[in-house]
Amino acid sequence: MLIVQFFAYFAGSLANIFFIVTLGIGIYWLIVFKGQQVSAVEVMLPAAGSQIETNFIIYVLCALALKTLDVIHILVSQLTVSIFLIDWEKPKEKRVLKAGDQGAASSVSAWRTFLIANEWNEIQTHRKVHPSLQLFAVLLLLEVVGLKNLTSRDLSVNLHPEPDAYRAPWSPILRFGIAASVWLAVGLVQVIFSLVLYERFVEDKIHQFVDLCSLSNVSVFILTHRCYGFYIHGRSVHGNADVDMETMHSYLRKEEENLCPLRGLEAHSDVQTFEMLLTDSTRAFYERITLALMEVPQGTHVRPDLNKQRMKSYHALNRFLISFLEHRYKNMDYVVKDKFFLERIMDMEFQEQGDVSILYNDDKALFSRTLFYNHELALLLFETLLFCAVDLGAKDFVLATIVTFVVQKLLQILRSALGRRNLAEKTLVEKQFLI
């Protein structure tokens, strides 16, 4: 498995290198060739069908194949994460199920957990770039504005040549250079607009999700590897969240007026998101409970005894994680610390873990690595290469737009459907509640 992951990361990095090289070549020929005067031509494009053009197209196709492997690896990694929703709500009362029955049912509502699961399901495919707007803007610039006319084999830079004027054949190198440049430029504008304006003044779904966890009194425990993952601390500073509208409004007013503790995991801290490095013993105990949880089939037609066993395992895991986060286990404790500067720059952990787990303060919401949101560059490059590869074969930007749109939708549907199924399996929230 480790070797497979190594080759997947290697494929992604190699695809990036191939893309940078081919993009550089395309832009170079656009500037050098098209920047010449008709009266003083010194540099000529590679001949049509020459070995240089053939090798260029091969490089683009190799980059697309390698980036496809990278995207598949991202999908598999995200669709196999272990995720659990920790409910901190304490029951207000116990009610007897039946006369003579010694069991009792909790008065805690499950709707808060369903709400968090549903919101997580919604942001799984959330991106900084709007795919449909991206395609529309690129096609508008290439076809309507006429940037595609810069890719002819002559020195003409006229964006709107006369209908009866001579048109030189297209150059695949220039065509790739202009198409990839336009795609990246439009994508960059969207990312900047999203980060600088939209998320700051309109809606930031990632940080809104963290706020919603605090209001719902539900934390999110995510493991992407055996002992590595992310934690979103959603424990309510008010003690409970299963309250009426008036009480909830009073809670919000108290927070606005700083009349209650900070939302952070530690006292006098407002940090709610963390990177986790668990010890083997903690992970082994976690696996022991989740194994019993996963062994029982899920669904509405499960036998009552099996469903009861599943509920028992669910509550056991919830109690274990609450106890772990409250430092109740001396042999499975944790510390909270900041990463060193070099660790932040290199995105690695150098500190000795020892016998305790480590929760690194995270002010960048790195849990979004388990979502499409944090992989915008990989998705953007994949779509760029796909768009350009289809165009190199068909010499038709409209067809390339249609194919890219279909692939985008299929990728989104696949990620949404399989992510929904994984979320339902790991959190015990039935799929009908994940709208």
C-alpha positions in Angstrom: 0.0 0.0 0.0 2.9 2.4 0.8 4.5 1.7 -2.6 1.2 2.4 -4.3 0.9 5.8 -2.5 4.5 6.6 -3.3 3.8 6.1 -7.1 0.6 8.0 -6.8 2.3 11.1 -5.3 5.2 10.6 -7.8 2.7 10.6 -10.7 1.1 13.8 -9.5 4.5 15.6 -9.1 5.7 14.3 -12.5 2.4 15.5 -14.2 3.0 19.0 -12.7 6.5 19.1 -14.2 5.3 17.9 -17.6 2.6 20.6 -17.5 5.0 23.4 -16.6 7.4 22.3 -19.3 4.7 22.1 -22.0 3.0 25.4 -20.9 6.4 27.1 -20.9 7.0 25.9 -24.5 3.6 27.0 -25.7 3.9 30.5 -24.1 7.5 30.8 -25.5 6.4 30.2 -29.0 3.4 32.5 -28.7 5.6 35.4 -27.6 8.6 34.7 -29.8 6.8 33.8 -33.0 3.8 36.1 -32.9 5.9 39.0 -31.7 7.9 39.2 -34.9 7.4 41.7 -37.7 6.3 40.4 -41.1 9.3 42.1 -42.7 11.9 40.5 -40.3 11.0 36.9 -39.6 13.8 35.2 -37.8 12.1 32.3 -35.9 9.9 29.8 -37.5 7.4 27.4 -35.8 8.2 23.7 -35.8 6.9 22.2 -39.1 3.5 20.6 -39.0 3.7 16.9 -38.2 7.4 17.2 -37.3 9.0 15.2 -34.5 9.0 18.3 -32.2 5.2 18.6 -32.5 4.7 14.9 -32.1 6.9 14.9 -28.9 5.0 17.9 -27.6 1.6 16.2 -28.0 3.0 13.0 -26.3 4.2 15.1 -23.4 0.7 16.6 -23.0 -1.0 13.2 -23.1 1.5 11.8 -20.6 0.8 14.7 -18.3 -2.9 14.0 -18.6 -2.5 10.3 -17.8 -0.3 11.0 -14.8 -2.6 13.7 -13.5 -5.6 11.3 -13.9 -3.8 8.8 -11.6 -3.2 11.7 -9.1 -7.0 12.6 -9.2 -7.9 8.9 -8.7 -5.6 8.7 -5.7 -7.2 11.8 -4.2 -10.7 10.2 -4.7 -9.7 6.9 -3.2 -8.0 8.6 -0.2 -11.1 10.8 0.5 -13.6 8.0 0.0 -11.9 5.7 2.5 -11.4 8.2 5.4 -12.6 7.1 8.9 -14.9 9.8 10.2 -17.0 9.9 13.4 -19.2 12.5 14.9 -18.8 13.0 18.6 -21.9 14.1 20.4 -21.1 16.0 23.6 -24.7 16.5 24.6 -25.6 15.2 28.1 -29.1 13.7 28.6 -31.4 15.9 30.6 -33.3 13.0 31.9 -33.8 9.2 31.6 -37.1 7.7 30.7 -38.1 4.0 31.2 -38.7 2.1 28.0 -41.2 -0.4 29.3 -42.7 -1.4 32.6 -40.3 -3.8 34.2 -37.5 -3.0 31.6 -34.3 -2.1 33.3 -33.0 -0.3 30.2 -33.4 3.4 29.7 -33.5 5.7 26.7 -31.6 8.9 26.5 -33.5 12.2 26.0 -30.7 13.5 23.7 -31.9 14.2 20.2 -30.1 12.7 17.2 -31.0 15.6 14.8 -27.9 17.6 15.7 -25.7 14.8 14.6 -27.8 14.4 11.4 -27.4 18.1 10.7 -23.6 18.0 11.0 -23.5 14.8 8.8 -25.7 16.5 6.2 -23.6 19.7 6.2 -20.4 17.6 5.8 -22.0 15.7 2.9 -22.8 19.0 1.2 -19.2 20.5 1.4 -17.5 17.3 0.2 -17.5 18.6 -3.4 -17.3 22.3 -2.6 -14.6 24.1 -4.6 -13.0 27.5 -4.9 -13.6 27.5 -8.6 -17.1 27.2 -10.1 -16.7 24.5 -12.8 -19.5 25.6 -15.1 -18.5 29.3 -14.9 -14.9 28.3 -15.7 -16.0 26.5 -18.9 -18.3 29.4 -19.9 -15.6 32.0 -19.4 -12.9 30.0 -21.2 -15.1 29.3 -24.2 -16.2 33.0 -24.3 -12.6 34.2 -24.4 -11.4 31.6 -27.0 -14.4 31.6 -29.4 -16.3 34.9 -29.0 -13.4 37.2 -28.1 -11.3 35.3 -30.7 -8.2 34.4 -28.8 -8.1 31.1 -30.8 -7.1 33.1 -33.9 -3.7 33.8 -32.2 -2.9 30.1 -32.7 -2.5 30.2 -36.5 0.8 29.4 -38.2 1.2 32.8 -39.7 2.2 36.1 -37.9 -1.4 37.4 -37.9 -2.6 38.7 -34.5 -6.0 39.8 -35.7 -8.7 38.4 -33.3 -11.5 38.8 -35.8 -10.2 38.2 -39.4 -12.5 38.7 -42.3 -14.7 35.7 -43.2 -13.2 35.5 -46.7 -9.6 36.2 -45.6 -7.0 33.5 -45.8 -6.6 31.5 -42.6 -3.4 29.6 -41.9 -3.6 26.1 -40.3 -3.6 25.9 -36.5 -0.4 25.1 -34.6 -1.0 22.5 -31.8 1.8 24.1 -29.7 0.3 27.6 -30.0 -3.2 26.2 -29.4 -2.1 24.5 -26.2 -0.3 27.6 -25.1 -3.3 29.9 -25.5 -5.9 27.4 -24.2 -3.9 26.5 -21.1 -3.0 30.1 -20.3 -6.6 31.2 -20.6 -7.9 28.3 -18.5 -5.3 29.0 -15.7 -5.9 32.8 -15.9 -9.7 32.3 -15.5 -9.2 29.8 -12.7 -6.7 32.1 -10.9 -9.2 35.0 -11.0 -11.9 32.8 -9.6 -9.7 31.6 -6.7 -8.6 35.1 -5.9 -12.2 36.3 -6.0 -13.3 33.4 -3.8 -10.5 33.8 -1.1 -10.3 37.6 -1.0 -13.9 38.7 -1.6 -16.6 36.0 -1.5 -15.4 34.0 1.5 -14.6 37.1 3.5 -17.7 39.1 2.9 -20.4 36.6 1.6 -20.0 33.0 2.7 -17.1 30.8 3.9 -18.6 27.2 4.0 -15.5 25.7 5.5 -15.3 27.9 8.6 -19.1 28.1 8.8 -19.0 24.3 9.2 -16.7 24.7 12.2 -19.1 27.3 13.7 -22.0 25.0 13.1 -20.3 22.2 15.0 -19.9 24.4 18.1 -23.6 25.4 17.9 -24.6 21.8 17.6 -22.3 20.5 20.3 -20.8 17.9 17.9 -17.1 17.3 17.2 -15.7 15.7 14.1 -13.0 13.0 14.4 -11.3 12.2 11.1 -8.5 9.7 10.4 -7.0 9.7 6.9 -4.2 7.3 7.8 -3.7 4.8 10.6 -2.5 7.3 13.1 -2.9 10.6 11.4 -6.0 12.7 10.9 -7.9 15.9 11.9 -10.1 16.9 14.7 -12.7 19.7 14.7 -13.6 20.6 18.3 -17.4 21.3 18.4 -18.1 21.1 22.1 -20.5 23.9 23.1 -19.2 26.4 25.6 -22.7 26.5 27.0 -22.8 22.9 28.0 -25.7 21.9 25.8 -27.2 22.7 22.4 -30.4 20.7 22.4 -32.4 23.7 23.4 -35.3 25.9 22.1 -34.9 29.0 19.8 -34.9 31.6 22.6 -32.2 29.8 24.6 -30.0 29.4 21.4 -30.4 33.2 20.7 -29.3 33.9 24.3 -26.2 31.7 23.8 -25.3 33.7 20.7 -25.7 37.0 22.5 -23.4 35.8 25.3 -20.7 34.9 22.8 -21.0 38.3 21.0 -20.6 40.1 24.4 -17.8 37.8 25.5 -19.7 36.5 28.5 -18.7 32.9 28.1 -15.5 30.9 27.6 -13.8 30.6 24.3 -14.7 27.7 21.9 -11.2 26.2 21.8 -10.2 22.7 23.1 -7.9 24.2 25.7 -8.8 26.9 28.2 -8.3 30.5 27.0 -7.9 29.3 23.4 -10.2 29.7 20.4 -8.5 27.1 18.2 -11.0 24.5 17.1 -9.2 22.6 14.3 -6.3 20.3 14.8 -4.0 17.9 13.1 -3.7 14.6 15.0 -0.9 12.2 15.5 -2.2 9.3 17.5 -0.3 6.6 19.4 -0.6 3.0 18.2 -2.4 2.1 21.5 -5.0 4.8 20.9 -5.5 3.7 17.4 -5.7 0.0 18.3 -8.4 0.8 20.9 -10.3 2.9 18.4 -10.1 0.1 15.8 -11.4 -2.5 18.3 -14.6 -0.5 18.8 -15.1 0.5 15.1 -14.6 -3.1 14.0 -17.6 -4.2 16.0 -19.4 -1.2 14.6 -18.6 -2.0 11.0 -19.3 -5.8 11.3 -23.0 -5.2 11.8 -24.9 -4.4 8.5 -26.6 -1.1 8.1 -30.1 -0.4 7.0 -33.7 -0.2 8.1 -34.3 -3.9 7.8 -31.5 -5.1 10.1 -32.6 -7.5 12.9 -33.4 -5.8 16.2 -30.6 -7.6 18.0 -28.0 -6.6 15.5 -29.2 -3.1 15.4 -29.0 -3.0 19.2 -25.4 -4.3 19.0 -24.6 -1.6 16.5 -26.0 1.1 18.8 -24.1 -0.2 21.7 -20.8 0.0 19.7 -21.7 3.5 18.6 -22.2 4.8 22.1 -19.1 3.0 23.3 -17.0 4.8 20.6 -18.6 8.1 21.5 -17.8 7.6 25.2 -14.3 6.6 24.4 -13.5 9.6 22.3 -15.1 12.0 24.8 -13.0 10.4 27.6 -9.9 10.6 25.4 -10.4 14.3 24.7 -11.0 15.0 28.4 -7.7 13.3 29.4 -9.3 10.5 31.3 -6.9 7.8 30.1 -3.4 8.1 31.6 -2.1 5.5 29.1 -3.8 7.2 26.1 -3.3 10.9 26.8 -2.4 13.7 24.4 -0.8 17.1 24.3 -1.7 20.2 22.3 1.2 22.1 20.7 2.2 24.3 17.7 4.2 23.1 14.8 7.7 24.5 14.4 8.3 27.0 11.6 10.1 24.5 9.5 7.4 21.9 10.0 4.8 24.4 8.8 6.9 25.3 5.7 7.6 21.7 4.8 4.2 20.3 6.0 5.9 17.6 8.0 6.2 16.6 11.6 9.7 16.4 13.2 8.8 16.3 16.9 9.2 13.1 18.8 5.7 11.7 19.5 6.6 9.5 22.5 3.9 7.7 24.5 1.3 10.4 24.0 -0.7 11.5 21.0 -0.2 15.0 19.6 -2.8 17.5 18.5 -1.2 20.3 16.5 -3.0 23.7 16.5 -4.3 24.3 13.0 -5.4 27.8 11.9 -5.7 26.9 8.2 -8.6 24.4 8.5 -6.4 21.6 7.0 -9.2 19.1 7.5 -10.4 20.4 4.1 -7.7 18.1 2.7 -10.4 15.4 3.0 -12.6 17.5 0.7 -12.3 18.8 -2.9 -11.8 22.3 -1.5 -8.1 21.7 -0.6 -7.2 20.0 -3.9 -8.2 22.9 -6.2 -4.8 23.0 -8.0 -4.8 19.3 -8.8 -8.4 19.4 -10.1 -7.7 22.6 -12.1 -4.6 21.1 -13.8 -6.5 17.9 -14.6 -9.3 19.9 -16.2 -6.8 22.0 -18.1 -5.0 19.0 -19.5 -8.2 17.3 -20.4 -9.6 20.3 -22.2 -6.3 20.8 -24.1 -5.9 17.1 -24.9 -9.4 16.9 -26.4 -8.8 20.1 -28.4 -5.4 18.8 -29.7 -7.2 15.7 -31.1 -10.3 17.4 -32.4 -9.1 21.0 -32.9 -12.5 22.1 -31.6 -12.8 24.2 -28.4 -16.6 23.6 -28.2 -16.2 19.8 -28.2 -13.4 20.1 -25.6 -15.8 22.2 -23.4 -18.5 19.6 -23.7 -16.2 16.7 -22.9 -14.7 18.5 -20.0 -18.1 19.4 -18.6 -19.3 15.8 -18.8 -16.1 14.6 -17.0 -16.5 17.3 -14.3 -20.1 16.2 -13.6 -19.2 12.5 -13.5 -16.3 13.2 -11.1 -18.6 15.3 -8.9 -21.4 12.7 -8.9 -18.9 9.9 -8.2 -17.3 11.8 -5.3 -20.7 12.8 -3.9 -22.4 9.4 -4.1 -19.5 7.3 -2.7 -18.6 10.0 -0.1 -22.2 9.9 1.0 -22.1 6.1 1.4 -18.8 6.2 3.3 -20.2 8.9 5.6 -23.3 6.9 6.3 -21.3 3.8 7.1 -18.8 5.5 9.4 -21.2 7.9 11.3 -24.2 5.6 11.6 -26.4 8.2 9.9 -28.7 6.6 7.4 -28.3 7.7 3.8 -31.9 9.0 3.6 -30.9 11.8 6.1 -28.1 12.9 3.8 -29.9 15.1 1.4 
